[in-house]
Amino acid sequence: MIPFNRPFLPEAALGYIAEAYRSGKVSGDGVFTRRCEAFLAERYGCPRTLLTTSCTAALELAALLCRIEAGDEVILPSFTFVSTANAFALRGATLVFVDSLPDHPNIDPARVAAAITSRTKAIVPVHYAGVAVDMDPVVRLARQAGAFVVEDAAQAIEADYCGRPLGTLGDFGAFSFHETKNIHCGEGGLLAVRSAEHVDRAEILWEKGTNRRAFFRGEIDKYGWVDVGSSFLPSDILAAVLWSQFEALGEIKARRFRLWERYLEAFQPLQQAGWLELPVIPAYAGHNAHCFYVVLADEPTRARLIGHLKARGILAVFHYQSLHASAYFADKHDGRPLPHADRFSGCLLRLPLFHDFQDAEQDRVIDAVLDFFGPGGR
């Protein structure tokens, strides 16, 4: 079976794990944690980056930093992972789901504009598949409303908007290092803090509500509980694995782009024949080849293609189910139709794409998809 994903472990990883053990500190905020944070802070020009146990944790930390509370409204796409919503629902926010673009799963800025009210506290754009949301209008709308922008950049490491790194355009950016992501450590995440005014509090919340980080810097003679917070820090063992991935960043990026481009070239004839839609990359977006998806004509066609691929020993998977129509939220939704989010929920299919995906394996996937449609299509 060709899996949907196969985690990549650089050769250096095991040596770094052993180095972390030899340092005598394998809990959070060790040598490799600080090395990873410094690398990304410098690369992306952020005053502070904080490793977390997951992107979910990074989003929850961002919600705390935004001081979200009951009665506040948070605007976000319906076509996203549940963590995007949960982070703000946990703070008591009213979730305002808006639709995707007609030709891309990303949030539609025009729909954001129509959803803003005097209670809007945050806007949460999600950069689906590592392709940028049109951020300038989103940021402008947020500034006019006095709201925060929290970028869900879970899939967007090394992607950009008009040459600017995703995750650094709003007030906060949350990244994922889950095993399915371009760069991973099994489970992990990071919060990028764009404004220096939020750095001190971010460190306190990150350290369980204590000023422990300031204590270790010698700025205070003891530390204590000064704010709310939680245990967001990952083990330095995970950071050691992550550091090995950052060292291989160029290699990883080059390989993923080659695989992504091979899919695109192979399936152009199917798009031209009208059998499916291929990913759209707007002129403002520099994507990161995070995943390759196709959008089928309808849900039954997608189900048949999934079955066809499975019979050939290939695992292809659909993605998010619209959150506004979920079992938890359906009776809380205001009733507005979100047709584009629903269409992507029913028709989008992701194909295998991972670092050590061999050309011969990809050829099997390509041949199987082409065979499914055949001369007359399905």
N, C-alpha and C positions, 0 to 999 in steps of 0.2 A: 504493500500500500504506500503510495506517495502521500505523506502527511500534508496538512495545510501549513504547518510550521515545524521547523526543526531547530531548536536552540543552538546558537553558535558559541563555542567555548574556545577562545584564543589559547595558544600554547602557554602564554605567560600567566594565565589565570591561577593555575595550581601553585606556582611559585609565589605569587602575590598573597594567596591565602595563607601559605606557610609563613611568609614574612609577617603577616598580620598577627599570627599566633606567636611568633617569636618576639614581637614587640611587647607582648604582655598585656595588650588591650584589644579585645575583639568586640567589645560593646560599641555603642554609638559614639560618634565624634572622635574617631581615631585618626591615624595618619592618612589612611586612604580616603576616608570621608572628606577630610580637609583638602586633600589633593584633588579630588573630583570637583568639589565645590569651587576651588580656586580656578581650576581649568575652565569651567563653564562661566564663571563670573567674568573672567578676562575675555574669553572668546565672544561672549554675548554683550559685554559692556554693562553688566548689572552691578549695583553696589553690594548685592548680597544674594547668594543662592544657598538653599538649605536642602540637603538630602532628606528624603522621607521614606517611609516604609512602602509607599505606593503613590500613584497619582491621586487616588481617592483621598489619601491622607493630606496630600498637598492642597487639594481643593477644599478640604475641611479646614485646613489652616488658613487658607485665603478667606473663607467665609467668616472665620473668627476675626481676621484682620479688618474685614469690611464692617465689622460690628453688626452683622445681620441679626435681626430679631423679629419677633412676631409682628405682622402688619406690613413689613417691608416686602416689596415685589422684586422678583428676580426674573429677568427675561433670558430665555435660553431656547435652543432648538429642541424640537420633539425627537428628531432623529439623532440620538446620541446614546451613550451608555448611561446606565442608571446612576453611576457615581456622580455624574455632572449635576444631576438633580438632587441626589441624596445629601450632598454636602451642604446645600442651602435649606433643604427641607428639615434637616436636623436642627437648624437654628430657628425654625418656626416661620420661614419665609413663605409667601404666596408665590407659587411657581406660575409663570406666564409663558406658555409654550408658543413658539411661532414657527412658521413654515420654512422649509428649505427653498432654495432656488429651483426653478423648473429643470435646469440641466445639471445640477450638482447638489449633493446632500448638504452643503454648507448653508448656514443661516442666511436669510434674505434681509439685507439692511433695510429695505423698504418696509418689511413686516415688523422689524424692530421699531422703526420710527412710529408706526401706527399703534404699537403696544405700550409706549411710554406714558406714564401717568406721574402725578406728583408723589406717588409712593415708590417709584422705581429706585431701588438702592444699588442694583448691580446688573450689568449685562454680561452674559457669559458666551462668547463665541467659541465654537468648537471647530478646529481646523481638521476637517475630515480627510483621512488618507494622506495627511501631510501636505494638503493644499490649502493655501491661505484663504480665510474669509476676507472679504473686501473691508479692511480694517479702518481706513481713514473715515468713512462715514459712520462706522460704529463708534469709534472713539469720539468723533465730533458730537454725535447724539448723546453719548454719556456725559461729556463735559457740559453740554447745554442743560442736561437734567440733574447735574450734580451727583452723578452715579459713578460707581467704580466699574472698571472693566477687568474681568478675570478671564484670561485666555485659557481654555482647555486645550493645551498643546500636547496632549497625551501621545498623539501620533506624529508630532511635528518637529522632532529634534532635527536640526540642520536644514529645515525648510525656511523660506523667507517670504516677505511681502515687500515688493519694491526694493529688494536688496537688504531689508532689515529683518533680523532673526525673529521668527515667530516665538511667542512667549515673552517678548520684551516690549511689546507695543502698547499693552494695557498697563494697569497698575500691578497686576500679578500674573504670572504664567505658571501653569502646572504641567509637568512633564511626567511621562510614564517610562519606567525601565522594566516593564513586564516582559516575560520571555517571548511574546509575540512582536515586540517592538524592534526597531532597527538596532538600537543599542539597549542592552538589557543586563540584568543581574539576577534573573529569575523573577523576583518581585522587588520593586523599588520605584521611587519617584523623586521629584525635585520641585521646589517652589522657587521661582525667580522673583525677586522683589525689585521692582524698578526704581522706586523712590527711596532716597536715603531716610526720609521721615518715618518710614515704616520698619526700618531695619531693627531697631532696638526692641520694639514690641514683637516682631516676628521671631527673634531669637528667644525671647521670654516664653512665648506661647509654645515654641518648638521644644523648649526645655521644661515642659510640664508646668508652665506658669512661674518658673523661678528665674532669677537673674544669675544662674550658674555660669553662663558663658562669660559674663562680665567679671565674675569672681576668678575664673581661670586666667583671664587676661590681667589680673592684678588691679582691676579698677575699683574693687570693693573688698573689704576684709572678711566678709562672709556672705553667703547667699541664702535667700529665703523665698517664700511664696509671695509674689507680688501681683499676679494676674491669673486669670484662668489659663488653661493650657492642657496639653496631653503629651503622650509619649510618641512623638513622631519620628524619632531617630532610628535608622536602620543599623544593623550590626556592621562593624567595619569589615567583616568577612565579605558581605555583599558588596561593599564599596570597593574591596580589592578586586572582585570579579568585574565590577563596572569599570575600574581603571584600566584593566586589560582590554576592554572593549574600546575605550576612548583612544588607547594607543593604536588600535587597528581601525580607527575611524575612516581613514582614506580608503583602505582596502574594502571595508564594508560598503561604503557609499558607491564605489565604482562597480562592485559586483551587483548590487541591487539595481542600479540604473541600467546595466546591461540586460538584466533579466526583464525589467519593466519594458524596455524598448523592444525586446524580442517579442513579447506578448503584443504590444501595440502594433508592430509591423504585421504580425501574423493574422491579426483579427480585423485589420482595416477592410478587407473585402466583405466581411460579414456586416460591418457597419454600413458600408456602401450599398449592400443589398437590402438593408433595412431589418436585419434579423436581430440586431442588438445595438446598444449604445456603449461607446468606450468612454473612459475618463476624460473629463474636460479640465484643461489646465488654463486658467485665465492668464492674460498677459502680465498681470501684477504678481503672479504667484510663481515662486521658485520651489517646486515640490521636492520631496526626498525619497521618492519611490518606495513609500511605506508599504502600500499594498496595490494589487492590480485587481480591479473589479470590472464586471460587465453588468449592464442593466438590460434585462430581458423584457419581452413584450408584456408578460403577465406572470402571475404567480404559478399557474399550472406548468407553464413552459420552464420556469426555473426549477420546479420540483422534478420534472422529467430530466432536465440536464444534470441535476445533482445525482439522480439515480443512474443515469447513463455513465457519468464519471465514476461513481462508486463501483459499478460493474466492471470498469476498466482498472480498478485498483487506485483510484485518485479521490482524495478527500477535498471537496470544495464546500464552502460554507456561506450561508447568508449572513446578514449582520443585524443591526438593531431593529427592534420592533418599536414603533412609535410610542413614546412615553405617554402622550396625551390619551391614548386608547388603552393603556395598560390596566390590568385588574385593579391595581392600587389607585390609579389616578382618574379613571374614566368618570367617576361620579363627582370629581372635583373640577373637571375641565369645563370651561365656560361654553362649550358647544361649537366654537368656531371650527369649520372644516380646515384641515391641514393636508390637502391632497398630495402635495409633492412628498412630504414626509411619509405618507402612507404608501405612495408608489415605490419609493426606495425601500421601504420595509418589505414590500411584497415582491419586488423584482430584481433587487441588487444581489449579485453573487460574487464572492471573492475567490480567486484562484490561488493555488500554492505559490508562495514567493518567500524565500529565506536565503541566508547567506551561502550555504553550501548546497543549494539546489543545483544539481548538475544539468548541463545542457541536454543530455539525453533524457533526463527526467522531464524537463520542461517540454521537450519535443513530444513526449508521450501525452502530456496535457494538451498541448496545442493540437495534435492530431486527433485526440478524442473529441475536443470541442468542434473542430472542423467537420469531423465525421458525423456528429450529432445533427448538424444542420444539413449536411450533404448537398447534393445538387438541387434538391427541391426545398430544403429547409424543413423545419419542424413547426 
